[in-house]
Amino acid sequence: MSPFRKLVPYADQAKARGKKVYHLNIGQPDIPTPPEAISALKNTDLKILAYSPAIGNLSYREKLVNYYQKFDMAVSPEEIIITTGASEAIQLLFYACMDRGDEIIIPEPFYANYNGFAQIADLEIRPVSSYIEDGFKLPPLAEFERQITSKTKGIFITNPSNPTGSFFSKASLEKLGELVKRHDLYLFVDEVYREFCYDDNEFYSCLRLAGLEEHVIIVDSVSKRYSACGARIGAIVTKNQAVIDSLTRYAKLRLSPPGLGQMLAEAMVELPESYLAEVKQEYDNRRVVIYERLKAMPDVVNYLPGGAFYCFAAFPVDNASKFCQWLLEEFEHEGATVMLSPGEGFYASPGRGHNEVRIAYVLNCDDLNRAMDCLEIALTVYPGKTQKLDASMKVSLS
């Protein structure tokens, strides 16, 4: 069950009792969808909302080509397929590139829905562990290589990462690319959060990796960078023509991606760069609030995320799932509480993440501080509070 949605019934019950719930459980930003784009959609002279081409409107794909050029990603419209969000992109990739029983290697913790999509496609995920103590750095190549078998078809990473906010450098990506090429694997890369890299971290798309044109497949979406989660517009970008051909056949089966969503996306992609610069600064401010507040809480393990708008934290609690449910059922501070995502749902390895949570810092700084007030007090009164974590675990990486 989804770790960011499984507690929704308890949140709904808390609200019905009059409790304010600060939602830090899901990546739904509170930043307004660009009003210019909504106005453009309202002012269209559309007479019939017809099917679009199965691979998406050419006009939108052409505009994406210009957008990707800003990141030195040289592609053509024919190398882009528009999907119903990044979710459908991942599902189509699994169908097009893998057979039933194949394996895919993913660093954990990973976006929980990857597991669901793999199950639907009858694939096996082989996890490679990363750890909160070092801010969930990309695991050593030897750890990836240890998981490769005759059934392995690819490696899947997210950069910057959902759920950890980790940022992977050009150097680390180049090394991973060498491994992929050596073993003739696909490298699937979710780059949805490319705009949100902090502390002078410079985003480097895996599409730029030399000699990996046939290996790299990029997943993209407008949901987070434009706060347009409901538009359901994603994309697949690859130079592998065989993959494009296979994806096109699957795309035709579902007829077309959302028409109104593509119109909205076309308007958003033409926004001035100042829009995303302002959004990035706002998320950076929120990142610092979360980092500083968690760092000040006794016995909490945290780190400074390098990208996206998520982080993990380890709490001195017996079980994070129980703690998150208790927050909604039994705790309140000044009529409010906070909703978090239990960490274990983002792992494939049993026992991992039992005292960790994912925090999505998608609320304004005032609300974030109020949510952290709730969390700080809750950790002092929670009945399942444990002994102090080992001193070596108390790290706050910057």
Buried (B, 14 or more C-beta within 10 A) or exposed (E): EBBBBBBBEBBEEBEEEEBBBBBBBBBBBEBEBBEBBBEBBEEEEEEEEEEBBBBBBBEBBEBBBEEBEEBEBEBEBEBBBBBBBBBBBBBBBBBBBBEEEBBBBBBBBBBBBBBBBBEEBEBBBBBBBBEBBEBBBBBEBEBBEEBBEEBBBBBBBBBBBBBBBBBBBBEBBBBBBBBBBEBEBBBBBBBBBBBBBBEEBEBBBBBBBEEBEBBBBBBBBBBBBBBBBEBBBBBBBBBBEEBBEBBBEBBEEEEBBBBBBBBBBBBBBBBEEEBBEEBBEBBBEBBBBBBBBBBEBEBBBBBBBBBBBBBBBBBBBBBBBBBBBBBBBEBBBEEBBBBBBBBBBBBBEEEBBBBBBBBBBBBBBEBBBBBBBBBBBBBEEBEEBEEEBEEEBBBBBE
